[in-house]
Amino acid sequence: MKKLFLFLVISILAVSKVFSAQEISVEQITVTAVPLESALEIGLDPKKPKQPVPAADAADYLKSVPGFSAIRSGGANGDSVFRGMSGSRINILTDGGNVLGGCPSRMDSPSSYISPESYDSVSVIKGPQTTLYGGGASAATVRFERKPEKFEQGDKPFKIKASALAGSFDRVGSSLDAVAGNEKLYFRVTGNYDKSSDYKDGGGNIIPSKWEKWNTDAFLGWTPDKDTLVELGAGTGDGYARYGGRAMDGSQFKRESFNAKFSKKNIGGLLDEFEFQSYYNRSDHVMDNYTLRTPSGMMSMPMMSNPLRTVYGARAFFTLNIEQSVFVNGFDVQFDEHKGRTDKNKSFVKDMSYNKYGIFGELRTDLDELNKIVSGIRFDFNQVDDFRAASVTGGETKSSFLPGIFARFEETVGDTPFSWYAGIGHSQRFPDYWELSQTKIKNNSKNAFDALNPEKTTQLDAGAHYKTEKINIWLSAYAGIIKDYILFNYAAMASDKSVQNVDAGIFGYEFGAVYAFTKRLKLDSTIAYSFGENTTDKRPLPQIPPLEARFGLNYETEKWQTGLLWRVAAKQDRIAAGQGNVAGKDFSESEAFNVLSLNVSVELTSRVRLSAGIDNIFDTKYYEHLNMAGDAGFGFSSNKQINEPGRMLWGKINVNF
């Protein structure tokens, strides 16, 4: 508490003195629940403070989007879930490429390598309603993007955005985004450092959850003219995390990234734009039971595992203008290699490698100014080789040729503020590493590599949006049939699990509304509901989040704003005990809960904004339905989810000059 107060006082005095004479404006920053405006595609600004204050990873950031949840195993590095779907059903891209973790149980999920604030934009496309960014993303496509820098004649030669955060549980965070350049050349550096100690739940119990991480990336861009870009980038990062919900911790999350981009716009004639991207991402993860804890109980013997994952690939886009239509087509390739070792003194041994080749096309046709049709198709060839010497399928190859297709109609109704869309999509997902690396198939002598079939999703998506000066309402609904859904079955030991294909049905919705009582006072709300049924076994699908609602009351002036955020989650009584996904399973019915939080944001000068908040004001003791169970080595029950943080105070300063 004293550290937070001191942080706020020093920040106010320092920045007020340094920047009070400046006149450059900074955009209004919102600290609240996310008030979405699009029913199908969501755009977010990750540099804006938000409540609750997130850990420095993508999973906690995306939890503010209706329909998203996260499987927590500690204080950081959760695993994203959208509409009850997890794993590679959500395609998460960073600057056009994938960073994939190596842990067979997704301790280092793809989201754990992402620091949201170092990106310029985040976009979410719901359902199988795009073919541009890879195959198999039946639940959603999430893109973390950095925009190319643009300098006009007369602009100052540098831009800097920085932030600092302090909060309860020794939470500390900082970020820097600096760029220097002119009309022809720019150099950009982004970086962040974040850490936290173990948090306390609402009952005052310490939950093992301390973590630390840092990232830095650099980009060199050449813009010979306003329509041409050549950019090279490189980055690295590392960290650690202690997990109250796992038998081992993550003592290393080392990332190395390289990427290149070339784009040319306004080419003229039929070909309007061309873009090429290539990327290389390497994740070197170490997990053990002795660096961040003392081995005890059944795990008293020191153990470690060091998976290494290398993913590299490329994609090319060609944009054609054909009268009232825009046609985007191209190809993408990806090569993915997984290695591992159980002793740092030994060499890595390769166990699997993936090759993916895809071609795609997406057509947008404007029927008139108010109506359009968007459709797309892609074909993917997936191949995986099994190099595991101890596996019955060692030396074998598994491959599939998989299609994906969608079509959507969008309409703005006359001169009214009402618009709607409806579409159907079909996506086929090749089993991923986390699924194929399991050794058992339920009630079958074959292993997962040999027996698992690709997952096939056919889904209807529909939505509507109504917006006036006082009211903003949107609805997004879906219903789908999944053939050969890949389901995990857990035995008494969490590591002793099997997989199987079943058929399933899913449906649900996300709803949002904003009502402006006055120009300054607004009420916003969102509701998300997901339903899943295992139609093969006539029982619920596991790991489906409960009905959740968020309500925000916000008062805003030109210089400051304040708001209340009330989050309510219903009881989840539709479970499949002992079943789940690679990262978690259903234990029992979960309890309902509600949490109230408060925030305030003040524009100290045109360049400086100070934000502060109290998350979980009443120190409520609760747990999420999708959380992992506690680890017995820490004295927790292995059949109950770990609790969420209790009351947390935080303050953040954003500077832009």
N, C-alpha and C positions, 0 to 999 in steps of 0.2 A: 504494500500500500504506500509506504514512504517512498519507495523507488519510483512508483508511478507518479506520485504527486510531484516529486523533484523533477522528473522527466518533463512533465507538462509545464511547470514553471520556467525551467531553463529554456524550453523550446519557444515559449511565447516571448520571453525577453530577447532571446537571440535573434529570432527571425524578424521580429518587429523592428529591431534596430537596423538590421542589415538591409531589409527590403522595403521599408516604409516609404522610401522615396521613389520606388519603381511604379510604373503606370501600365505595364503590360498585363492584360487580363488573363485569368485562368478560368476554365470552364467550371460550372457548378458541379460539385461532387455529391453524389447521393449515398447516404449511409442508411440502408434500409433493406427489407426483403426485395427481391428482384421483381419489378412491375413489368411483366412481359407485354409486348405489343404485337407480336406475330404469333399466330397459332401453330405454324409449321416450322419455320426457321427462326431461331432465336439468336440475337446478337448481343454480346456483353462486352463491357470495358473492364478488363481485369486490373487496371491501374487505379480504379476507384475503390476507396475503402468500403467494406460491407460488414453487415452484422448477421450472424455471429462472426467474430474475428476468426478467420480460417487458419489452419495449419498451412505450411508452405507447400502444398501439393494440389494436384488437380482434382482429386476426389472430394476433398472438403470444399473446394471452391464450387464445384458443380452441384453440391447439395442445396445451394440456394435456388436452383432451377426446379420448378415444379415437375415432379416425376422422377427426379434423381434422388438416389440414396447412396450410402456408402457402407461397406463392411469394415468396421473398425477392428484393429487388433492391438492398438496402442494409441499413442498421441499423434501419430502421423502415418502416412503411407497407407491410407485406406484403399479399398478397391471399389470403383464406381459401379453402380447398378442403376439402370434406367428401365422403368416400367416392369421391374422384377427380372429383367434380363441382364446378364453380366458377362464378364470375360470378353472374348473376341466378337461377341454380338454387338459390342460398342467399339467402333473404329476410332481411336484417338490419334490424331495427327499433329505433329509439331513442325511448322514450316514445311509442310508437304510430305514428311516422312514419319516412320514409326520408330519409337524407342520401346523395345520389348524387354521385359524382365526375364530373369533366368530361373528363379526359384520355382520348382515344380508345384508348389502350393501358393504361388503368387505373393510371397512376402514382399518382393519388389515389383509390385504391379506397374504397368506402364505409367499410370498417373503419378507414381512416387518420384519419377525423374523430372517432373514438370514443376517449375516455379511460375505460377500464373502471372504474377506482376511483371515479369520480364517480357511479356508479350503485349502486343497492341490491341488485339481483338480475339474474342472467342465466339465461335458460331456453332450452333447445334442444329442439325437437320434430323427431324424425328422420322423413325420408321425407314423402310426400304424405299425412300422417295428421292434418291439420287444414285447415279451410276458413275460419277466422276472421280470418286476418291477411293476406290477399291471395292472388292466384292465381299459379300457375306455379312455386311453390317446391317443385320435385320432390325436391331433396336434403334440405333442412332449413329450418326457420324458427327464427331466433335473435332473441330479444327482450332488449334492455337496458332495464331499467325503474327508475324512481325511484318509491318508494312514497309515498303521501300521509302527511304528518306527523299524529300524534295526540297531543294533550295531555289528560290527565285532571286533574280537580280535585286540587290538592295537588302536582302535578308541578312541578319547577323550570322556570323560564321559558326555558331555553336548553339546547341539546345541541350538543356539538362533537366531531367526529372529525377527527383530523389524522394525517399520516404524513410521514416524511422518509426518503429513500433515498440512499445513496452507494455507489459501486462502482468497479471497474476501468474503464479507458478513459474516465475523467472522467465516469462516469455519475452524474448527480444527479437526484433527483426529489422532489417535495413535493406534498401534496394537503391540501385543507381542505374540510370539509363542516360548515357551521354553520347552526343553525336556532334561531329565537326565536319564542315565541308563547304562546298559551293555548288554552282549549277552543274558542274561536270563530275565531281568526285565527293564521296563522303566516307567517313569512318565512324562506326558506331560500336559502343561497348555497353553491355548490360551485365549486371551482377546483383547477387543477393546473398545475404547471410541471415539465417533464422535458427533459433534454438528455443527449447523449453525444458523445464525440469518435469518430474513426475507430477501429474495433477491430482487433486483431491475431488472425490465425488461429493454429491450433496449430503452424504452422511459423514463427511470428514475422513473417509478412508483413502489412503494413498493408493493410486493405481499406477503400477510400473509403466511408464509411458514417456520417459525423457527421450529427446531426439535433437539432432543438429544436422543442418545441411547448408551447403553453399553451391552456387552455380555462377559461372561467368561465360559469356559468349561475345565474340567480336565479329564484325561484318565490314567488308570493304566493298563499296559500290561505285560503279562507273556509269554515268548517265550522259553519253555524248550528245543526246538530244532528249526532249521531253517524252518521247515515245519509246525510248530504248533503255534497257537496264541490264547490266551485268553485275552480279553480286556473288561474293565468296564469303563463307562463314565458317567459323570453328568455335568449339566450346568444350567445356569440361565442368565437372562437378563431383561432389562426394558428400558423405554424411554417415550418420548412424541412427539407429532407432531401437529402443527397448520395447518389447511387446509383452503386455500383460496377458495377452490371449494366445501366445505361442510358446512352444517348448524351447525355441532358440530365438535369438535377437539378430538384427541386421547390424553388423559392425562395419560394413563398407557398402556404399552405393556409388561406386565410381562410374562416371559417364564420360565418354569421348564422342564428339560429334563433328562432322564436317558436311558442308552442303554448298551447292552451287546453283545459280539460277540465271537464266537468260530469258528476257521477254521483249517482244516487239509489238507495239500497238499501232492502230491506224495505218496498216500496211497499204490498204487501198484495194479496190476490186473485190473479188469474192472472198479472199483470205483477209480477214480484218485483224487477227491477232494470233501470235504464236508464243508459246511459253514452254520452256524446258527446265526441269528441276532434277537434281541428283542429290543423294544423301548417303551418309555413312554414320551409323550410330552403334556404339559399343558399350554394353553395360557389364561391369565386372563387380559382382555382388558376393559378399562374404557373410555367411550366417554361422553363428556359433552359440554355445551356451556358457561361455566363460568370460568374455570380454566385458559385458555389461551386467552380468549376474554371477552368483556363486552356484555352481551345479549342485543339485540336491535331488533326493528321492530317486525315481526311476531314471532320471537323467543326470545322475551323479558323475558319470564318466564324461570327461571333456569331449565334445564333438564339434566338428565344423564341416561346412560344405561351401564350395566356391564355384558356383555356376558362372559361365561366361557366355554372353549372347551377342552376336554380331549381326546386324541387319543393314543391308545396303541395297539401294535401288534407284530407279529413275522413273520419271513420267513426263510425257509431252502432251500439250493441248494445242489443238488447232481450232480457231473460232472463225466460222464462216457466216457471212451475212447473205441471206437469200430472201429478198423482198421483205415480207412481214415476219420472217423467221430468223432465228439465230441458232446455228448448229455447232455444238462443241463436241469434238471427237478427238481421240488420241489413243495412247497405249501407256501401260505401266508395267514395270518388272520389279521383282523383289527377291533377294536372296538372303536366307536366314539360317544361321548356323549356331547350334547350341553345343557347348562343351561343359565339362565339369571336372572337379577333383575334390578329394577329401583331405588333402594334405598340401600345404603351400610349397613343400619341398618337392612335390611331384609335378609331372607335366599334365596339362589339360588333356582330357580324352573326349573326343567328339562322340555324341550319342545320336543326334538327329540333325538333319538339314532340310530346309524347305526351299523350293523354287516356285515362284508364282509369275505367270505371264497373263496380262489382261489387255483386252481392247474394249473401247467403250464409245458411246455416242449419246448425246443428250440434245433434244430439239425443243426449242421454245417458239411457239407460234402465236402471234398476236392476232386474234380473230378480228378485233376492233380495239378501241381505246379502253374498253372495260372488261374484255374477256380474253383469256389465253389458255392454251393447252401446253403442258409440259410433259414430255415423255423421254424415256431413256432405255437403253439396252446395253449390256456388256456380256462378254464371255471370258471366263477365266480358266486357265489350265493350272492345276495345283499338283505338285509332286513332292513327296517326302521320302527320305531315305533313312532307314533304321540302321545305325552303326553299333548298337548295344551288343556287346559280345555275349552277355548273359541272357539275352532275350531270345525267345523261340522264333522271333521274327528278325533277328539280327541278320543284316545283309539283304533284307527285302526292301522293295520299293512300293509305295502306295500312291496312286494318282487318280485324279478325277477332272473331267471337263464340265464346268458348272456355269449355267447362264443366270442372268439377273435382268429384270425388266420392270418398268413401272409406267403409269400414265396418270395424269392429274389434270383436272379442269379447275380453273380459278376465275372468279367473277366478282367485279365490283358492281353493285346493283344501282344502275342509273347515277343520279346525282346525290344518292343517299350516302350516309357514313357506314354502310353495311357492305361487307365482302365475305365470301365463303369459298371453300375449295373442297374437292372430293377426289380421291385417287385410290388406285389399287397397285400394289407392288408385290413382286415375287423375288426372293433372295435365297441363294443356296450357299451355305457356309461349310467349308472344308474343316474337319476336326483340327483343332490347334494343338500346339505342343503340350499344353497342360492337360489336355484330354487324351492324346495318344500316348503320353508317357506313363499313364496308369497301367498297371500290369494285369488287371483283372477285368473280366466282363461278367456281369451277374448271370449266374446259372449257365455258364458257357466255359468250355475248356480253352477257348481262344483268348488271346490278350487283346487289349484295346486297339493296338496298331492294326491288327488283322481284321477285327470284327466291326469297328465303328463305321457307320454310314454318315455321309454328309447331312447336315441339318437343312431342311427346306421350309421356308416361311412364306406364306401367302397372306397378305394383310391389307385390309381396307383402312384408309385414313381419311378423316373428314374434319373440317373445322370452320369456324365463323369468327368474324371480328366486327365489332360495332364501336365506333369512336366519335365522340363529340367533345366540346370543350369541358363538359362536366362529367361525362361518363366514358369509360374505356372498358369494354367487355370482350373477352375472347374465350373460345372453347376449342379444344383439340381432342378428338376421340378416335379410337382405333378398335379393330377386332381382327383377330388372325387365327390361322390354323398352322400348326407347326408339325411337319412330318419328320420323324426321326430326331426329335429333340434329345440332346445329350444330357443325361441325368446322372448325378453322382449318388452312390449309396455308401454310407459310412458304417463301419463296424465299431466295436467297442473302442479300438484304438483309432485316433483320427488319421493316422498314416495308413491304416488298413482299409482302403476304400476301393470300390469298383465302379464301373460306368456301364451304362446301357442306353440304347435308343428306345424312346417311347414316342407316342403321338400326343399332342397337346393342343388346347385351345386357350386363347388369351383375349381379353378385352379390357378397356378402361378409358380414362379421360383425364385431362388437365383443364382446369377452369381458372380464369383470372378476371378480376374486376377492380377498377379504380373509380371512386366517386369523389369529385371535388366539391366540398361544402362551400368553400370560398376559393379565391386564388391562392390562399396561403395554407388552408387546411384540407388535407386529403385523407381518405380512407382507402386502403388497398387490401385485397385478399386473393389468395390462391388456394385451390383444392386439387389434390391428385389422388387418383384411385386406380389400382391395378388388380386384375383377377387372372388367375392361371389355373388350369385344370389338366391333370394327367389323364387323358381320355383312355389310354391303354389300361391303366390300373384302377380307373374310376376313383381317383383321390386328388387332392389339391397338388399343384406344383409347389415345390419348396422355395424358400427365400423370396417370397413376394412381400413387399412392404405393406403396412396397413394404410388405411385411409388417413391422409394428412391434410391439415389446413393451416394456413398462415394468415394472420391479420396484422396490418400495419396502420398506425395512425400517425401522420406526419404533419408538422407545422413548419413552414418555410418562409423566410424573408430573403431579401437580397444578399444579406451577409451571413445569416446563420439558419440552422434548421435543427429540429429535434424530433424524435419519433419513438414510438413504442412498437415492439414486435412481439406478437403472441403466437407461439407455435403449438399446435394441438395435434396429437396422434392418437388414433383409436386403437382399441384392442385388436390384436390379430389372432383370430381363432381358427383360421384356415391354414393348417400346417401339414407337413409330411415329415413326421419325426424320423430322424436318421438319414434323411435325404437332403441334397443341396447341390451346390456347385463346387468348383475346385477350391474356393476360398472359405466356404462356410457351409453350415447345415442348420436345419430346423431342430430346435431342442424341445420346446413346448410352447403353449400359447403365451403371447406377450401381453403385458399390461398397458393400458392407456396412460398417457401422460400429457402434461402441458407445461410450457416454459415461457416465461415473460422476460423480455430484455428491453433495455433503454439505450438510446444513443443521442448524441449531440454533435453538431459539426459547425465550425465557425470559420469564416473567411477573414483571417487576420489582416492580410493585404491582398492585392490583386494577384500575387504570386504564391501565397502561402495559405494553406487550409489545415486546421487542426480538428481532429475527430477524436471522440472518446465514447466509451460505452460500458455498460454493465450487462454481461450475458448471464442469463439464469439468475435474475434478481433475487428470487426467494430461495436460492440454493437447493433446488429440487433434486431429489435423488431418483434417478431413472436410468433406463437402458433402452437402446434401440433394438427393434426386433431383429435386424440383420447383423448385429454385432457378433463377433466370435466369442466363444466361451472363455472364461478365465483359465489360466494355466495352473495346474496343481503345484508346480514348483514354487509358485508365489503364494500358495495357501488358498487359492480360489477354487470354487466348485467348477468341475469340468463339464457340468450340465446346465450352466446358467451364463447368460451373456454378461460381459463386463460393463460396469456403469460408465455413464458419460460424465464430463467435468461438471463440478458444482459452480458456484458463483465465480465469475471472472471479471476483473476490471482491466480495461485496456485503453491506451491512448495512442494516436497515430498522427504524425505530421507529414504532409505532402508539400513539396516545393517544386515549382516549375519556373524555369527561367532560361 
